[in-house]
Amino acid sequence: MDIRNVFCVGRNYRLHAAELGNEVPSSPMIFLKPSHAAISLSDGILAIPGTQGAVHYEAELVLAAARPFERGISPDDLFSHMTVGLDLTLRDVQDQLKAKGHPWTPAKGFRNSAPLGRWLPFPGTAELAKRDFTLRLNGQEVQRGNVQDMVFGIAELSEFVGVRYGFGTGDILFTGTPAGVGSLAAGDELELAWGEQPLGSAKVSLEG
Ligand code: ZN
């Protein structure tokens, strides 16, 4: 897939907002990553920054748009594919940026900060709720999420982003992370899944 705009939603699960001491926003909190952040997690090795403090994983359901947004379009018509991805975050850098009131790009937009699992056909918003997505770290489940627990659901998010910023073919939307985020270390094994379906795995390597 030729990835274009990478939209992300912050604090879209109550328990995750709480674990970082953040308030739940009253409207969707949108930020972007450069398209160069997106890589396939099936490549075996995930290279991440090793010298800028903690790199946190955030497993998220990711949707891909197949056509231009029009007001009132149903998400089932707008999105053609789904997967699970990681919104990798330089957490110490983000804390410094937040304290200064600066944009999040250095913390959220670095190269490889948006690893993506294998794309599946989008099953529709109703079907999405029937299975959880998960992240396993070294064989242990560390995150489990379901669209039903989102603060802003798929329809709200697609309308909100589409009206303000537009959606087009190749644009993707990270829909927020559930609780359980944590740091990555060299050699960590990551596995993403939707229900029983494995979507990708890789081993973490730290770059100097
Ligand atoms: Zn996130």
py3Dmol code that shows the C-alpha trace and the ligand (Angstrom):
import py3Dmol

protein = """\
ATOM      1  CA  MET A   1       0.000   0.000   0.000  1.00  0.00           C
ATOM      2  CA  ASP A   2       1.271   3.460  -0.894  1.00  0.00           C
ATOM      3  CA  ILE A   3       0.857   5.322   2.407  1.00  0.00           C
ATOM      4  CA  ARG A   4       0.172   9.035   2.343  1.00  0.00           C
ATOM      5  CA  ASN A   5      -1.125  10.978   5.365  1.00  0.00           C
ATOM      6  CA  VAL A   6      -0.763   9.251   8.732  1.00  0.00           C
ATOM      7  CA  PHE A   7      -3.411  10.586  11.118  1.00  0.00           C
ATOM      8  CA  CYS A   8      -3.301   9.595  14.778  1.00  0.00           C
ATOM      9  CA  VAL A   9      -5.670  10.073  17.694  1.00  0.00           C
ATOM     10  CA  GLY A  10      -4.370  10.699  21.205  1.00  0.00           C
ATOM     11  CA  ARG A  11      -6.059   9.686  24.489  1.00  0.00           C
ATOM     12  CA  ASN A  12      -8.903   7.737  22.907  1.00  0.00           C
ATOM     13  CA  TYR A  13      -9.154   5.092  25.646  1.00  0.00           C
ATOM     14  CA  ARG A  14      -9.971   6.212  29.211  1.00  0.00           C
ATOM     15  CA  LEU A  15      -7.649   3.774  30.988  1.00  0.00           C
ATOM     16  CA  HIS A  16      -4.700   4.784  28.811  1.00  0.00           C
ATOM     17  CA  ALA A  17      -5.299   8.518  29.389  1.00  0.00           C
ATOM     18  CA  ALA A  18      -5.425   7.755  33.122  1.00  0.00           C
ATOM     19  CA  GLU A  19      -2.215   5.670  33.150  1.00  0.00           C
ATOM     20  CA  LEU A  20      -0.267   8.669  31.785  1.00  0.00           C
ATOM     21  CA  GLY A  21      -2.073  11.129  34.075  1.00  0.00           C
ATOM     22  CA  ASN A  22      -3.858  12.845  31.152  1.00  0.00           C
ATOM     23  CA  GLU A  23      -7.446  14.083  30.980  1.00  0.00           C
ATOM     24  CA  VAL A  24      -9.823  12.551  28.436  1.00  0.00           C
ATOM     25  CA  PRO A  25     -10.281  15.221  25.739  1.00  0.00           C
ATOM     26  CA  SER A  26     -13.740  16.616  24.906  1.00  0.00           C
ATOM     27  CA  SER A  27     -13.097  16.347  21.152  1.00  0.00           C
ATOM     28  CA  PRO A  28     -10.683  14.070  19.221  1.00  0.00           C
ATOM     29  CA  MET A  29      -7.031  15.005  19.712  1.00  0.00           C
ATOM     30  CA  ILE A  30      -5.420  14.596  16.290  1.00  0.00           C
ATOM     31  CA  PHE A  31      -1.739  14.615  15.354  1.00  0.00           C
ATOM     32  CA  LEU A  32       0.188  13.453  12.283  1.00  0.00           C
ATOM     33  CA  LYS A  33       3.267  11.442  11.475  1.00  0.00           C
ATOM     34  CA  PRO A  34       5.294  11.753   8.253  1.00  0.00           C
ATOM     35  CA  SER A  35       4.535   8.965   5.774  1.00  0.00           C
ATOM     36  CA  HIS A  36       8.194   7.912   6.188  1.00  0.00           C
ATOM     37  CA  ALA A  37       7.320   6.749   9.707  1.00  0.00           C
ATOM     38  CA  ALA A  38       5.264   3.891   8.256  1.00  0.00           C
ATOM     39  CA  ILE A  39       7.025   0.544   7.763  1.00  0.00           C
ATOM     40  CA  SER A  40       5.939  -3.074   7.624  1.00  0.00           C
ATOM     41  CA  LEU A  41       6.330  -4.969  10.892  1.00  0.00           C
ATOM     42  CA  SER A  42       6.745  -8.194   8.970  1.00  0.00           C
ATOM     43  CA  ASP A  43      10.311  -7.273   8.049  1.00  0.00           C
ATOM     44  CA  GLY A  44      11.723  -9.157  11.034  1.00  0.00           C
ATOM     45  CA  ILE A  45      13.759  -6.346  12.594  1.00  0.00           C
ATOM     46  CA  LEU A  46      12.331  -3.127  13.996  1.00  0.00           C
ATOM     47  CA  ALA A  47      15.056  -0.472  14.308  1.00  0.00           C
ATOM     48  CA  ILE A  48      14.225   2.277  16.813  1.00  0.00           C
ATOM     49  CA  PRO A  49      16.165   5.190  18.351  1.00  0.00           C
ATOM     50  CA  GLY A  50      18.469   3.997  21.145  1.00  0.00           C
ATOM     51  CA  THR A  51      19.867   7.256  22.476  1.00  0.00           C
ATOM     52  CA  GLN A  52      16.854   9.500  23.161  1.00  0.00           C
ATOM     53  CA  GLY A  53      15.330   7.920  26.252  1.00  0.00           C
ATOM     54  CA  ALA A  54      12.377   5.553  26.533  1.00  0.00           C
ATOM     55  CA  VAL A  55      10.616   4.342  23.375  1.00  0.00           C
ATOM     56  CA  HIS A  56       7.080   3.255  24.259  1.00  0.00           C
ATOM     57  CA  TYR A  57       4.900   0.892  22.253  1.00  0.00           C
ATOM     58  CA  GLU A  58       1.243   1.840  21.701  1.00  0.00           C
ATOM     59  CA  ALA A  59      -0.711  -0.861  19.869  1.00  0.00           C
ATOM     60  CA  GLU A  60      -3.600   0.589  17.875  1.00  0.00           C
ATOM     61  CA  LEU A  61      -6.202  -0.423  15.335  1.00  0.00           C
ATOM     62  CA  VAL A  62      -5.300   1.244  12.023  1.00  0.00           C
ATOM     63  CA  LEU A  63      -7.716   1.926   9.149  1.00  0.00           C
ATOM     64  CA  ALA A  64      -6.853   2.757   5.547  1.00  0.00           C
ATOM     65  CA  ALA A  65      -8.994   5.025   3.345  1.00  0.00           C
ATOM     66  CA  ALA A  66      -9.787   3.896  -0.174  1.00  0.00           C
ATOM     67  CA  ARG A  67     -11.432   7.018  -1.582  1.00  0.00           C
ATOM     68  CA  PRO A  68     -11.820  10.751  -0.963  1.00  0.00           C
ATOM     69  CA  PHE A  69     -13.860  11.796   2.045  1.00  0.00           C
ATOM     70  CA  GLU A  70     -17.256  13.376   1.520  1.00  0.00           C
ATOM     71  CA  ARG A  71     -19.413  14.738   4.322  1.00  0.00           C
ATOM     72  CA  GLY A  72     -21.754  12.039   5.614  1.00  0.00           C
ATOM     73  CA  ILE A  73     -19.875   9.116   4.017  1.00  0.00           C
ATOM     74  CA  SER A  74     -20.112   5.940   6.123  1.00  0.00           C
ATOM     75  CA  PRO A  75     -16.812   4.570   7.490  1.00  0.00           C
ATOM     76  CA  ASP A  76     -17.770   1.283   5.853  1.00  0.00           C
ATOM     77  CA  ASP A  77     -17.536   3.047   2.467  1.00  0.00           C
ATOM     78  CA  LEU A  78     -14.527   5.218   3.324  1.00  0.00           C
ATOM     79  CA  PHE A  79     -12.185   2.509   4.644  1.00  0.00           C
ATOM     80  CA  SER A  80     -11.058  -0.498   2.640  1.00  0.00           C
ATOM     81  CA  HIS A  81      -8.418  -2.087   4.890  1.00  0.00           C
ATOM     82  CA  MET A  82      -7.499  -2.488   8.530  1.00  0.00           C
ATOM     83  CA  THR A  83      -4.555  -3.716  10.547  1.00  0.00           C
ATOM     84  CA  VAL A  84      -2.925  -3.286  13.935  1.00  0.00           C
ATOM     85  CA  GLY A  85       0.047  -0.954  14.170  1.00  0.00           C
ATOM     86  CA  LEU A  86       2.318   0.634  16.733  1.00  0.00           C
ATOM     87  CA  ASP A  87       2.320   4.354  17.452  1.00  0.00           C
ATOM     88  CA  LEU A  88       5.907   4.345  18.760  1.00  0.00           C
ATOM     89  CA  THR A  89       6.611   7.243  21.084  1.00  0.00           C
ATOM     90  CA  LEU A  90       9.823   8.697  22.494  1.00  0.00           C
ATOM     91  CA  ARG A  91       8.171   9.197  25.902  1.00  0.00           C
ATOM     92  CA  ASP A  92      10.935  11.210  27.607  1.00  0.00           C
ATOM     93  CA  VAL A  93      11.177  13.490  24.568  1.00  0.00           C
ATOM     94  CA  GLN A  94       7.376  13.860  24.561  1.00  0.00           C
ATOM     95  CA  ASP A  95       7.371  14.839  28.258  1.00  0.00           C
ATOM     96  CA  GLN A  96       9.951  17.549  27.518  1.00  0.00           C
ATOM     97  CA  LEU A  97       7.941  18.814  24.518  1.00  0.00           C
ATOM     98  CA  LYS A  98       4.719  18.886  26.550  1.00  0.00           C
ATOM     99  CA  ALA A  99       6.431  20.888  29.316  1.00  0.00           C
ATOM    100  CA  LYS A 100       7.590  23.454  26.745  1.00  0.00           C
ATOM    101  CA  GLY A 101       4.285  23.487  24.851  1.00  0.00           C
ATOM    102  CA  HIS A 102       6.081  22.399  21.670  1.00  0.00           C
ATOM    103  CA  PRO A 103       4.695  20.184  18.861  1.00  0.00           C
ATOM    104  CA  TRP A 104       5.065  16.405  19.236  1.00  0.00           C
ATOM    105  CA  THR A 105       6.816  15.656  15.924  1.00  0.00           C
ATOM    106  CA  PRO A 106      10.222  14.744  17.449  1.00  0.00           C
ATOM    107  CA  ALA A 107       8.507  12.312  19.871  1.00  0.00           C
ATOM    108  CA  LYS A 108       5.984  10.766  17.491  1.00  0.00           C
ATOM    109  CA  GLY A 109       7.221  11.308  13.935  1.00  0.00           C
ATOM    110  CA  PHE A 110      10.673   9.731  13.777  1.00  0.00           C
ATOM    111  CA  ARG A 111      11.504   7.167  11.087  1.00  0.00           C
ATOM    112  CA  ASN A 112       9.953   3.735  11.775  1.00  0.00           C
ATOM    113  CA  SER A 113       7.621   5.225  14.402  1.00  0.00           C
ATOM    114  CA  ALA A 114       4.576   3.711  12.675  1.00  0.00           C
ATOM    115  CA  PRO A 115       5.191  -0.038  12.136  1.00  0.00           C
ATOM    116  CA  LEU A 116       2.161  -1.715  10.580  1.00  0.00           C
ATOM    117  CA  GLY A 117       0.905  -5.288  10.557  1.00  0.00           C
ATOM    118  CA  ARG A 118      -0.373  -7.071   7.468  1.00  0.00           C
ATOM    119  CA  TRP A 119      -3.421  -5.390   5.923  1.00  0.00           C
ATOM    120  CA  LEU A 120      -6.766  -7.169   6.058  1.00  0.00           C
ATOM    121  CA  PRO A 121      -9.900  -6.184   4.149  1.00  0.00           C
ATOM    122  CA  PHE A 122     -11.939  -3.784   6.336  1.00  0.00           C
ATOM    123  CA  PRO A 123     -14.780  -5.928   7.728  1.00  0.00           C
ATOM    124  CA  GLY A 124     -17.038  -2.985   8.643  1.00  0.00           C
ATOM    125  CA  THR A 125     -17.382  -1.154  11.941  1.00  0.00           C
ATOM    126  CA  ALA A 126     -19.900  -3.629  13.408  1.00  0.00           C
ATOM    127  CA  GLU A 127     -17.547  -6.593  12.803  1.00  0.00           C
ATOM    128  CA  LEU A 128     -14.592  -4.712  14.299  1.00  0.00           C
ATOM    129  CA  ALA A 129     -16.174  -4.831  17.754  1.00  0.00           C
ATOM    130  CA  LYS A 130     -16.425  -8.627  17.693  1.00  0.00           C
ATOM    131  CA  ARG A 131     -12.702  -9.195  18.169  1.00  0.00           C
ATOM    132  CA  ASP A 132      -9.996  -7.642  20.328  1.00  0.00           C
ATOM    133  CA  PHE A 133      -6.619  -6.575  19.005  1.00  0.00           C
ATOM    134  CA  THR A 134      -3.537  -7.502  21.007  1.00  0.00           C
ATOM    135  CA  LEU A 135       0.166  -6.860  21.385  1.00  0.00           C
ATOM    136  CA  ARG A 136       2.419  -9.542  22.821  1.00  0.00           C
ATOM    137  CA  LEU A 137       5.865  -8.644  24.093  1.00  0.00           C
ATOM    138  CA  ASN A 138       8.289 -11.552  24.504  1.00  0.00           C
ATOM    139  CA  GLY A 139       5.354 -13.956  24.441  1.00  0.00           C
ATOM    140  CA  GLN A 140       3.308 -12.104  27.090  1.00  0.00           C
ATOM    141  CA  GLU A 141       0.194 -10.131  26.244  1.00  0.00           C
ATOM    142  CA  VAL A 142       0.773  -6.495  27.253  1.00  0.00           C
ATOM    143  CA  GLN A 143      -2.091  -4.718  25.461  1.00  0.00           C
ATOM    144  CA  ARG A 144      -5.626  -5.692  24.494  1.00  0.00           C
ATOM    145  CA  GLY A 145      -8.129  -3.297  22.939  1.00  0.00           C
ATOM    146  CA  ASN A 146     -11.571  -3.197  21.386  1.00  0.00           C
ATOM    147  CA  VAL A 147     -13.256  -0.414  19.430  1.00  0.00           C
ATOM    148  CA  GLN A 148     -16.142  -0.531  21.920  1.00  0.00           C
ATOM    149  CA  ASP A 149     -13.858   1.030  24.534  1.00  0.00           C
ATOM    150  CA  MET A 150     -12.907   4.029  22.399  1.00  0.00           C
ATOM    151  CA  VAL A 151     -13.857   7.489  23.672  1.00  0.00           C
ATOM    152  CA  PHE A 152     -14.564   8.599  20.075  1.00  0.00           C
ATOM    153  CA  GLY A 153     -15.752   5.777  17.818  1.00  0.00           C
ATOM    154  CA  ILE A 154     -14.811   5.062  14.209  1.00  0.00           C
ATOM    155  CA  ALA A 155     -17.703   7.062  12.710  1.00  0.00           C
ATOM    156  CA  GLU A 156     -16.975  10.115  14.871  1.00  0.00           C
ATOM    157  CA  LEU A 157     -13.262   9.960  14.106  1.00  0.00           C
ATOM    158  CA  SER A 158     -13.684   9.596  10.354  1.00  0.00           C
ATOM    159  CA  GLU A 159     -16.154  12.503  10.209  1.00  0.00           C
ATOM    160  CA  PHE A 160     -13.994  14.680  12.476  1.00  0.00           C
ATOM    161  CA  VAL A 161     -10.761  14.087  10.524  1.00  0.00           C
ATOM    162  CA  GLY A 162     -12.448  14.074   7.116  1.00  0.00           C
ATOM    163  CA  VAL A 163     -14.248  17.401   7.563  1.00  0.00           C
ATOM    164  CA  ARG A 164     -11.187  19.221   8.953  1.00  0.00           C
ATOM    165  CA  TYR A 165      -8.270  17.649   7.111  1.00  0.00           C
ATOM    166  CA  GLY A 166      -9.702  15.427   4.391  1.00  0.00           C
ATOM    167  CA  PHE A 167      -9.143  11.753   3.654  1.00  0.00           C
ATOM    168  CA  GLY A 168      -7.920  10.306   0.397  1.00  0.00           C
ATOM    169  CA  THR A 169      -6.662   7.030  -0.998  1.00  0.00           C
ATOM    170  CA  GLY A 170      -3.621   5.860   0.959  1.00  0.00           C
ATOM    171  CA  ASP A 171      -4.386   7.914   4.077  1.00  0.00           C
ATOM    172  CA  ILE A 172      -4.360   5.906   7.283  1.00  0.00           C
ATOM    173  CA  LEU A 173      -5.806   6.517  10.736  1.00  0.00           C
ATOM    174  CA  PHE A 174      -4.322   5.257  14.019  1.00  0.00           C
ATOM    175  CA  THR A 175      -7.325   5.095  16.342  1.00  0.00           C
ATOM    176  CA  GLY A 176      -5.661   5.335  19.772  1.00  0.00           C
ATOM    177  CA  THR A 177      -4.098   2.929  22.247  1.00  0.00           C
ATOM    178  CA  PRO A 178      -5.632   1.041  25.159  1.00  0.00           C
ATOM    179  CA  ALA A 179      -3.915   0.815  28.553  1.00  0.00           C
ATOM    180  CA  GLY A 180      -0.681  -1.124  29.062  1.00  0.00           C
ATOM    181  CA  VAL A 181       1.894   0.987  27.190  1.00  0.00           C
ATOM    182  CA  GLY A 182       5.529   0.479  28.172  1.00  0.00           C
ATOM    183  CA  SER A 183       9.165   0.687  27.095  1.00  0.00           C
ATOM    184  CA  LEU A 184      10.972  -1.357  24.471  1.00  0.00           C
ATOM    185  CA  ALA A 185      14.449  -2.822  24.902  1.00  0.00           C
ATOM    186  CA  ALA A 186      16.946  -4.330  22.448  1.00  0.00           C
ATOM    187  CA  GLY A 187      15.986  -7.884  21.493  1.00  0.00           C
ATOM    188  CA  ASP A 188      12.311  -7.558  22.483  1.00  0.00           C
ATOM    189  CA  GLU A 189       9.989  -9.685  20.346  1.00  0.00           C
ATOM    190  CA  LEU A 190       6.749  -7.991  19.266  1.00  0.00           C
ATOM    191  CA  GLU A 191       3.659  -9.746  17.919  1.00  0.00           C
ATOM    192  CA  LEU A 192       0.490  -8.025  16.713  1.00  0.00           C
ATOM    193  CA  ALA A 193      -2.811  -9.815  16.269  1.00  0.00           C
ATOM    194  CA  TRP A 194      -6.480  -9.211  15.597  1.00  0.00           C
ATOM    195  CA  GLY A 195      -8.488 -11.925  17.312  1.00  0.00           C
ATOM    196  CA  GLU A 196      -6.663 -15.176  16.557  1.00  0.00           C
ATOM    197  CA  GLN A 197      -5.093 -13.787  13.382  1.00  0.00           C
ATOM    198  CA  PRO A 198      -1.381 -12.928  13.633  1.00  0.00           C
ATOM    199  CA  LEU A 199      -0.660  -9.715  11.695  1.00  0.00           C
ATOM    200  CA  GLY A 200       3.090  -9.323  12.088  1.00  0.00           C
ATOM    201  CA  SER A 201       6.078  -9.782  14.341  1.00  0.00           C
ATOM    202  CA  ALA A 202       9.562  -8.343  14.697  1.00  0.00           C
ATOM    203  CA  LYS A 203      12.549  -8.121  16.984  1.00  0.00           C
ATOM    204  CA  VAL A 204      13.604  -4.713  18.335  1.00  0.00           C
ATOM    205  CA  SER A 205      17.046  -3.341  17.545  1.00  0.00           C
ATOM    206  CA  LEU A 206      18.321  -0.066  19.005  1.00  0.00           C
ATOM    207  CA  GLU A 207      20.096   2.390  16.732  1.00  0.00           C
ATOM    208  CA  GLY A 208      22.893   4.660  17.910  1.00  0.00           C
TER     209      GLY A 208
END
"""
ligand_1 = """\
1
ZN
Zn -1.128 6.563 20.168
"""
view = py3Dmol.view(width=600, height=400)
view.addModel(protein, "pdb")
view.setStyle({"model": 0}, {"cartoon": {"style": "trace"}})
view.addModel(ligand_1, "xyz")
view.setStyle({"model": 1}, {"stick": {}})
view.zoomTo()
view.show()
